[in-house]
Amino acid sequence: MRRPSVEKRDLDLIEKVIDRDGELKRYVVEHRELESKLEELSNKPYLTAEQEVEVKRLKKMKLAGRDKIEEILKRYRQNN
């Protein structure tokens, strides 16, 4: 499934190198898990105060992970 925040060239690069870069794989897997948890919470009719805090925490973690993924991809782009 294509994610709007990830460009096609990034998806292609991730697919190309993920099996040989354990750090990238870890961040991509974590990013997908966080996305799944956020989707699960967003499907609830309402959120408790604790769940709202959890959503904010998950979004921050997801963004930090995306930044790490971008750093790794940048290294690959520079080497090509």
Biopython code that builds the backbone (N, CA, C, O; Angstrom):
import numpy as np
from Bio.PDB.StructureBuilder import StructureBuilder

atoms = [
    (1, "MET", "N", (0.845, -1.184, 0.000)),
    (1, "MET", "CA", (0.000, 0.000, 0.000)),
    (1, "MET", "C", (0.886, 1.242, 0.000)),
    (1, "MET", "O", (1.849, 1.324, 0.763)),
    (2, "ARG", "N", (0.567, 2.182, -0.835)),
    (2, "ARG", "CA", (1.371, 3.399, -0.935)),
    (2, "ARG", "C", (0.984, 4.387, 0.153)),
    (2, "ARG", "O", (-0.198, 4.638, 0.390)),
    (3, "ARG", "N", (1.984, 4.937, 0.804)),
    (3, "ARG", "CA", (1.765, 5.914, 1.852)),
    (3, "ARG", "C", (2.015, 7.296, 1.275)),
    (3, "ARG", "O", (3.042, 7.515, 0.634)),
    (4, "PRO", "N", (1.094, 8.238, 1.488)),
    (4, "PRO", "CA", (1.229, 9.563, 0.885)),
    (4, "PRO", "C", (2.473, 10.328, 1.318)),
    (4, "PRO", "O", (2.985, 11.148, 0.556)),
    (5, "SER", "N", (2.969, 10.074, 2.530)),
    (5, "SER", "CA", (4.112, 10.833, 3.017)),
    (5, "SER", "C", (5.441, 10.295, 2.485)),
    (5, "SER", "O", (6.495, 10.885, 2.721)),
    (6, "VAL", "N", (5.385, 9.182, 1.772)),
    (6, "VAL", "CA", (6.601, 8.570, 1.258)),
    (6, "VAL", "C", (6.576, 8.641, -0.269)),
    (6, "VAL", "O", (5.646, 8.151, -0.909)),
    (7, "GLU", "N", (7.591, 9.247, -0.832)),
    (7, "GLU", "CA", (7.658, 9.375, -2.280)),
    (7, "GLU", "C", (7.984, 8.030, -2.919)),
    (7, "GLU", "O", (8.579, 7.157, -2.288)),
    (8, "LYS", "N", (7.589, 7.879, -4.172)),
    (8, "LYS", "CA", (7.836, 6.635, -4.900)),
    (8, "LYS", "C", (9.316, 6.317, -4.943)),
    (8, "LYS", "O", (9.694, 5.156, -4.785)),
    (9, "ARG", "N", (10.165, 7.308, -5.150)),
    (9, "ARG", "CA", (11.606, 7.030, -5.217)),
    (9, "ARG", "C", (12.115, 6.498, -3.880)),
    (9, "ARG", "O", (13.018, 5.662, -3.847)),
    (10, "ASP", "N", (11.538, 6.980, -2.777)),
    (10, "ASP", "CA", (11.922, 6.469, -1.468)),
    (10, "ASP", "C", (11.460, 5.029, -1.298)),
    (10, "ASP", "O", (12.203, 4.191, -0.786)),
    (11, "LEU", "N", (10.243, 4.742, -1.724)),
    (11, "LEU", "CA", (9.730, 3.374, -1.630)),
    (11, "LEU", "C", (10.584, 2.426, -2.455)),
    (11, "LEU", "O", (10.885, 1.314, -2.022)),
    (12, "ASP", "N", (10.975, 2.869, -3.648)),
    (12, "ASP", "CA", (11.821, 2.033, -4.510)),
    (12, "ASP", "C", (13.173, 1.779, -3.851)),
    (12, "ASP", "O", (13.668, 0.652, -3.861)),
    (13, "LEU", "N", (13.768, 2.816, -3.284)),
    (13, "LEU", "CA", (15.067, 2.681, -2.628)),
    (13, "LEU", "C", (14.964, 1.780, -1.402)),
    (13, "LEU", "O", (15.830, 0.936, -1.172)),
    (14, "ILE", "N", (13.908, 1.960, -0.618)),
    (14, "ILE", "CA", (13.704, 1.107, 0.567)),
    (14, "ILE", "C", (13.612, -0.354, 0.133)),
    (14, "ILE", "O", (14.259, -1.223, 0.718)),
    (15, "GLU", "N", (12.813, -0.618, -0.888)),
    (15, "GLU", "CA", (12.641, -1.986, -1.380)),
    (15, "GLU", "C", (13.979, -2.574, -1.853)),
    (15, "GLU", "O", (14.245, -3.763, -1.677)),
    (16, "LYS", "N", (14.796, -1.735, -2.443)),
    (16, "LYS", "CA", (16.077, -2.182, -2.997)),
    (16, "LYS", "C", (17.086, -2.557, -1.904)),
    (16, "LYS", "O", (17.846, -3.511, -2.072)),
    (17, "VAL", "N", (17.100, -1.821, -0.791)),
    (17, "VAL", "CA", (18.173, -2.017, 0.198)),
    (17, "VAL", "C", (17.721, -2.590, 1.544)),
    (17, "VAL", "O", (18.564, -2.891, 2.389)),
    (18, "ILE", "N", (16.444, -2.744, 1.758)),
    (18, "ILE", "CA", (15.958, -3.116, 3.088)),
    (18, "ILE", "C", (16.509, -4.460, 3.571)),
    (18, "ILE", "O", (16.763, -4.628, 4.764)),
    (19, "ASP", "N", (16.693, -5.404, 2.672)),
    (19, "ASP", "CA", (17.161, -6.730, 3.095)),
    (19, "ASP", "C", (18.625, -6.746, 3.507)),
    (19, "ASP", "O", (19.069, -7.685, 4.167)),
    (20, "ARG", "N", (19.375, -5.728, 3.131)),
    (20, "ARG", "CA", (20.791, -5.697, 3.506)),
    (20, "ARG", "C", (21.116, -4.612, 4.529)),
    (20, "ARG", "O", (22.275, -4.437, 4.904)),
    (21, "ASP", "N", (20.103, -3.890, 4.977)),
    (21, "ASP", "CA", (20.319, -2.837, 5.965)),
    (21, "ASP", "C", (19.391, -3.070, 7.152)),
    (21, "ASP", "O", (18.222, -2.687, 7.126)),
    (22, "GLY", "N", (19.926, -3.701, 8.189)),
    (22, "GLY", "CA", (19.125, -4.048, 9.359)),
    (22, "GLY", "C", (18.543, -2.842, 10.077)),
    (22, "GLY", "O", (17.422, -2.896, 10.584)),
    (23, "GLU", "N", (19.305, -1.752, 10.119)),
    (23, "GLU", "CA", (18.823, -0.540, 10.784)),
    (23, "GLU", "C", (17.614, 0.021, 10.045)),
    (23, "GLU", "O", (16.608, 0.369, 10.665)),
    (24, "LEU", "N", (17.712, 0.108, 8.733)),
    (24, "LEU", "CA", (16.588, 0.597, 7.927)),
    (24, "LEU", "C", (15.376, -0.308, 8.109)),
    (24, "LEU", "O", (14.258, 0.172, 8.294)),
    (25, "LYS", "N", (15.599, -1.601, 8.057)),
    (25, "LYS", "CA", (14.494, -2.556, 8.202)),
    (25, "LYS", "C", (13.792, -2.364, 9.545)),
    (25, "LYS", "O", (12.563, -2.371, 9.622)),
    (26, "ARG", "N", (14.590, -2.193, 10.601)),
    (26, "ARG", "CA", (14.018, -2.007, 11.944)),
    (26, "ARG", "C", (13.117, -0.772, 11.984)),
    (26, "ARG", "O", (12.008, -0.829, 12.515)),
    (27, "TYR", "N", (13.591, 0.341, 11.425)),
    (27, "TYR", "CA", (12.803, 1.568, 11.441)),
    (27, "TYR", "C", (11.564, 1.467, 10.566)),
    (27, "TYR", "O", (10.512, 1.998, 10.922)),
    (28, "VAL", "N", (11.672, 0.796, 9.431)),
    (28, "VAL", "CA", (10.514, 0.633, 8.545)),
    (28, "VAL", "C", (9.456, -0.230, 9.219)),
    (28, "VAL", "O", (8.270, 0.097, 9.179)),
    (29, "VAL", "N", (9.874, -1.323, 9.832)),
    (29, "VAL", "CA", (8.929, -2.207, 10.530)),
    (29, "VAL", "C", (8.263, -1.455, 11.676)),
    (29, "VAL", "O", (7.048, -1.535, 11.857)),
    (30, "GLU", "N", (9.064, -0.723, 12.446)),
    (30, "GLU", "CA", (8.515, 0.057, 13.562)),
    (30, "GLU", "C", (7.526, 1.101, 13.052)),
    (30, "GLU", "O", (6.469, 1.302, 13.649)),
    (31, "HIS", "N", (7.866, 1.759, 11.959)),
    (31, "HIS", "CA", (6.997, 2.782, 11.372)),
    (31, "HIS", "C", (5.650, 2.180, 10.981)),
    (31, "HIS", "O", (4.600, 2.773, 11.230)),
    (32, "ARG", "N", (5.689, 1.014, 10.376)),
    (32, "ARG", "CA", (4.446, 0.335, 9.964)),
    (32, "ARG", "C", (3.612, -0.080, 11.169)),
    (32, "ARG", "O", (2.385, 0.025, 11.147)),
    (33, "GLU", "N", (4.283, -0.553, 12.228)),
    (33, "GLU", "CA", (3.561, -0.947, 13.446)),
    (33, "GLU", "C", (2.891, 0.256, 14.105)),
    (33, "GLU", "O", (1.747, 0.174, 14.551)),
    (34, "LEU", "N", (3.615, 1.372, 14.161)),
    (34, "LEU", "CA", (3.038, 2.591, 14.735)),
    (34, "LEU", "C", (1.856, 3.066, 13.904)),
    (34, "LEU", "O", (0.834, 3.489, 14.444)),
    (35, "GLU", "N", (2.003, 2.994, 12.593)),
    (35, "GLU", "CA", (0.917, 3.391, 11.703)),
    (35, "GLU", "C", (-0.322, 2.528, 11.941)),
    (35, "GLU", "O", (-1.445, 3.031, 11.937)),
    (36, "SER", "N", (-0.113, 1.248, 12.143)),
    (36, "SER", "CA", (-1.215, 0.330, 12.403)),
    (36, "SER", "C", (-1.908, 0.662, 13.727)),
    (36, "SER", "O", (-3.137, 0.665, 13.807)),
    (37, "LYS", "N", (-1.116, 0.940, 14.761)),
    (37, "LYS", "CA", (-1.695, 1.304, 16.061)),
    (37, "LYS", "C", (-2.486, 2.603, 15.969)),
    (37, "LYS", "O", (-3.559, 2.729, 16.559)),
    (38, "LEU", "N", (-1.949, 3.568, 15.224)),
    (38, "LEU", "CA", (-2.656, 4.844, 15.054)),
    (38, "LEU", "C", (-3.968, 4.645, 14.291)),
    (38, "LEU", "O", (-4.987, 5.251, 14.621)),
    (39, "GLU", "N", (-3.927, 3.798, 13.279)),
    (39, "GLU", "CA", (-5.139, 3.524, 12.510)),
    (39, "GLU", "C", (-6.189, 2.858, 13.392)),
    (39, "GLU", "O", (-7.376, 3.175, 13.312)),
    (40, "GLU", "N", (-5.738, 1.935, 14.231)),
    (40, "GLU", "CA", (-6.650, 1.249, 15.147)),
    (40, "GLU", "C", (-7.324, 2.258, 16.085)),
    (40, "GLU", "O", (-8.533, 2.191, 16.306)),
    (41, "LEU", "N", (-6.544, 3.181, 16.627)),
    (41, "LEU", "CA", (-7.115, 4.196, 17.521)),
    (41, "LEU", "C", (-8.037, 5.150, 16.770)),
    (41, "LEU", "O", (-9.062, 5.576, 17.302)),
    (42, "SER", "N", (-7.676, 5.481, 15.546)),
    (42, "SER", "CA", (-8.503, 6.428, 14.781)),
    (42, "SER", "C", (-9.848, 5.829, 14.381)),
    (42, "SER", "O", (-10.780, 6.566, 14.058)),
    (43, "ASN", "N", (-9.960, 4.503, 14.399)),
    (43, "ASN", "CA", (-11.215, 3.842, 14.054)),
    (43, "ASN", "C", (-12.196, 3.778, 15.225)),
    (43, "ASN", "O", (-13.341, 3.358, 15.057)),
    (44, "LYS", "N", (-11.753, 4.186, 16.388)),
    (44, "LYS", "CA", (-12.644, 4.190, 17.560)),
    (44, "LYS", "C", (-13.600, 5.386, 17.459)),
    (44, "LYS", "O", (-13.229, 6.448, 16.959)),
    (45, "PRO", "N", (-14.820, 5.200, 17.935)),
    (45, "PRO", "CA", (-15.786, 6.304, 17.858)),
    (45, "PRO", "C", (-15.389, 7.515, 18.715)),
    (45, "PRO", "O", (-15.704, 8.655, 18.372)),
    (46, "TYR", "N", (-14.706, 7.259, 19.814)),
    (46, "TYR", "CA", (-14.189, 8.343, 20.650)),
    (46, "TYR", "C", (-12.966, 7.817, 21.394)),
    (46, "TYR", "O", (-12.783, 6.608, 21.534)),
    (47, "LEU", "N", (-12.139, 8.732, 21.865)),
    (47, "LEU", "CA", (-10.931, 8.352, 22.583)),
    (47, "LEU", "C", (-10.976, 8.868, 24.008)),
    (47, "LEU", "O", (-11.454, 9.974, 24.264)),
    (48, "THR", "N", (-10.483, 8.075, 24.920)),
    (48, "THR", "CA", (-10.335, 8.531, 26.293)),
    (48, "THR", "C", (-9.164, 9.514, 26.338)),
    (48, "THR", "O", (-8.420, 9.636, 25.365)),
    (49, "ALA", "N", (-9.003, 10.195, 27.432)),
    (49, "ALA", "CA", (-7.880, 11.125, 27.595)),
    (49, "ALA", "C", (-6.560, 10.374, 27.457)),
    (49, "ALA", "O", (-5.614, 10.879, 26.853)),
    (50, "GLU", "N", (-6.500, 9.178, 28.012)),
    (50, "GLU", "CA", (-5.286, 8.370, 27.922)),
    (50, "GLU", "C", (-4.987, 7.970, 26.485)),
    (50, "GLU", "O", (-3.833, 7.965, 26.057)),
    (51, "GLN", "N", (-6.029, 7.637, 25.750)),
    (51, "GLN", "CA", (-5.843, 7.262, 24.347)),
    (51, "GLN", "C", (-5.395, 8.465, 23.510)),
    (51, "GLN", "O", (-4.591, 8.314, 22.590)),
    (52, "GLU", "N", (-5.902, 9.638, 23.821)),
    (52, "GLU", "CA", (-5.474, 10.840, 23.103)),
    (52, "GLU", "C", (-3.989, 11.120, 23.353)),
    (52, "GLU", "O", (-3.259, 11.511, 22.441)),
    (53, "VAL", "N", (-3.559, 10.918, 24.586)),
    (53, "VAL", "CA", (-2.136, 11.079, 24.913)),
    (53, "VAL", "C", (-1.326, 10.033, 24.154)),
    (53, "VAL", "O", (-0.254, 10.336, 23.629)),
    (54, "GLU", "N", (-1.831, 8.818, 24.095)),
    (54, "GLU", "CA", (-1.153, 7.742, 23.376)),
    (54, "GLU", "C", (-1.032, 8.074, 21.885)),
    (54, "GLU", "O", (0.007, 7.814, 21.278)),
    (55, "VAL", "N", (-2.067, 8.638, 21.299)),
    (55, "VAL", "CA", (-2.022, 9.033, 19.885)),
    (55, "VAL", "C", (-0.896, 10.046, 19.664)),
    (55, "VAL", "O", (-0.125, 9.924, 18.711)),
    (56, "LYS", "N", (-0.806, 11.018, 20.523)),
    (56, "LYS", "CA", (0.255, 12.026, 20.401)),
    (56, "LYS", "C", (1.631, 11.389, 20.533)),
    (56, "LYS", "O", (2.550, 11.719, 19.783)),
    (57, "ARG", "N", (1.769, 10.474, 21.489)),
    (57, "ARG", "CA", (3.046, 9.792, 21.693)),
    (57, "ARG", "C", (3.425, 8.958, 20.468)),
    (57, "ARG", "O", (4.571, 8.985, 20.020)),
    (58, "LEU", "N", (2.460, 8.224, 19.935)),
    (58, "LEU", "CA", (2.712, 7.389, 18.763)),
    (58, "LEU", "C", (3.085, 8.235, 17.547)),
    (58, "LEU", "O", (3.971, 7.866, 16.777)),
    (59, "LYS", "N", (2.407, 9.367, 17.378)),
    (59, "LYS", "CA", (2.716, 10.250, 16.252)),
    (59, "LYS", "C", (4.135, 10.799, 16.354)),
    (59, "LYS", "O", (4.838, 10.899, 15.349)),
    (60, "LYS", "N", (4.553, 11.153, 17.559)),
    (60, "LYS", "CA", (5.926, 11.649, 17.756)),
    (60, "LYS", "C", (6.940, 10.557, 17.445)),
    (60, "LYS", "O", (7.955, 10.805, 16.795)),
    (61, "MET", "N", (6.656, 9.347, 17.916)),
    (61, "MET", "CA", (7.557, 8.225, 17.642)),
    (61, "MET", "C", (7.628, 7.930, 16.150)),
    (61, "MET", "O", (8.701, 7.656, 15.612)),
    (62, "LYS", "N", (6.476, 7.988, 15.488)),
    (62, "LYS", "CA", (6.418, 7.721, 14.053)),
    (62, "LYS", "C", (7.220, 8.770, 13.287)),
    (62, "LYS", "O", (7.961, 8.432, 12.364)),
    (63, "LEU", "N", (7.078, 10.014, 13.656)),
    (63, "LEU", "CA", (7.816, 11.091, 13.004)),
    (63, "LEU", "C", (9.319, 10.948, 13.226)),
    (63, "LEU", "O", (10.109, 11.142, 12.302)),
    (64, "ALA", "N", (9.710, 10.611, 14.446)),
    (64, "ALA", "CA", (11.134, 10.417, 14.737)),
    (64, "ALA", "C", (11.692, 9.258, 13.919)),
    (64, "ALA", "O", (12.812, 9.332, 13.414)),
    (65, "GLY", "N", (10.921, 8.201, 13.789)),
    (65, "GLY", "CA", (11.342, 7.060, 12.979)),
    (65, "GLY", "C", (11.447, 7.422, 11.516)),
    (65, "GLY", "O", (12.365, 6.979, 10.826)),
    (66, "ARG", "N", (10.512, 8.226, 11.040)),
    (66, "ARG", "CA", (10.544, 8.670, 9.639)),
    (66, "ARG", "C", (11.789, 9.516, 9.393)),
    (66, "ARG", "O", (12.409, 9.420, 8.334)),
    (67, "ASP", "N", (12.152, 10.335, 10.362)),
    (67, "ASP", "CA", (13.377, 11.130, 10.234)),
    (67, "ASP", "C", (14.602, 10.224, 10.132)),
    (67, "ASP", "O", (15.505, 10.488, 9.338)),
    (68, "LYS", "N", (14.636, 9.161, 10.929)),
    (68, "LYS", "CA", (15.753, 8.213, 10.870)),
    (68, "LYS", "C", (15.793, 7.499, 9.519)),
    (68, "LYS", "O", (16.862, 7.310, 8.938)),
    (69, "ILE", "N", (14.624, 7.107, 9.028)),
    (69, "ILE", "CA", (14.555, 6.467, 7.711)),
    (69, "ILE", "C", (15.096, 7.417, 6.655)),
    (69, "ILE", "O", (15.864, 7.011, 5.783)),
    (70, "GLU", "N", (14.702, 8.656, 6.732)),
    (70, "GLU", "CA", (15.160, 9.652, 5.763)),
    (70, "GLU", "C", (16.678, 9.831, 5.835)),
    (70, "GLU", "O", (17.329, 9.961, 4.799)),
    (71, "GLU", "N", (17.244, 9.840, 7.030)),
    (71, "GLU", "CA", (18.704, 9.945, 7.181)),
    (71, "GLU", "C", (19.408, 8.776, 6.492)),
    (71, "GLU", "O", (20.402, 8.967, 5.791)),
    (72, "ILE", "N", (18.893, 7.582, 6.694)),
    (72, "ILE", "CA", (19.491, 6.392, 6.088)),
    (72, "ILE", "C", (19.379, 6.461, 4.575)),
    (72, "ILE", "O", (20.346, 6.179, 3.868)),
    (73, "LEU", "N", (18.208, 6.834, 4.072)),
    (73, "LEU", "CA", (18.015, 6.921, 2.621)),
    (73, "LEU", "C", (18.916, 7.984, 2.011)),
    (73, "LEU", "O", (19.411, 7.820, 0.896)),
    (74, "LYS", "N", (19.124, 9.049, 2.726)),
    (74, "LYS", "CA", (19.999, 10.117, 2.247)),
    (74, "LYS", "C", (21.419, 9.605, 2.027)),
    (74, "LYS", "O", (22.075, 9.969, 1.051)),
    (75, "ARG", "N", (21.886, 8.758, 2.942)),
    (75, "ARG", "CA", (23.219, 8.153, 2.788)),
    (75, "ARG", "C", (23.297, 7.327, 1.513)),
    (75, "ARG", "O", (24.288, 7.386, 0.784)),
    (76, "TYR", "N", (22.242, 6.553, 1.246)),
    (76, "TYR", "CA", (22.219, 5.728, 0.020)),
    (76, "TYR", "C", (22.167, 6.609, -1.221)),
    (76, "TYR", "O", (22.828, 6.315, -2.217)),
    (77, "ARG", "N", (21.396, 7.676, -1.170)),
    (77, "ARG", "CA", (21.306, 8.572, -2.330)),
    (77, "ARG", "C", (22.657, 9.224, -2.617)),
    (77, "ARG", "O", (23.020, 9.407, -3.779)),
    (78, "GLN", "N", (23.399, 9.573, -1.576)),
    (78, "GLN", "CA", (24.701, 10.203, -1.741)),
    (78, "GLN", "C", (25.721, 9.239, -2.328)),
    (78, "GLN", "O", (26.642, 9.656, -3.031)),
    (79, "ASN", "N", (25.562, 7.968, -2.044)),
    (79, "ASN", "CA", (26.493, 6.962, -2.539)),
    (79, "ASN", "C", (26.197, 6.525, -3.965)),
    (79, "ASN", "O", (26.985, 5.799, -4.571)),
    (80, "ASN", "N", (25.083, 6.956, -4.494)),
    (80, "ASN", "CA", (24.706, 6.571, -5.874)),
    (80, "ASN", "C", (24.940, 7.678, -6.835)),
    (80, "ASN", "O", (24.679, 7.526, -8.028)),
]
sb = StructureBuilder()
sb.init_structure("model")
sb.init_model(0)
sb.init_chain("A")
sb.init_seg("    ")
for serial, (resi, resn, name, xyz) in enumerate(atoms, 1):
    if name == "N":
        sb.init_residue(resn, " ", resi, " ")
    sb.init_atom(name, np.array(xyz, "f"), 0.0, 1.0, " ", f" {name:<3s}", serial, name[0])
structure = sb.get_structure()
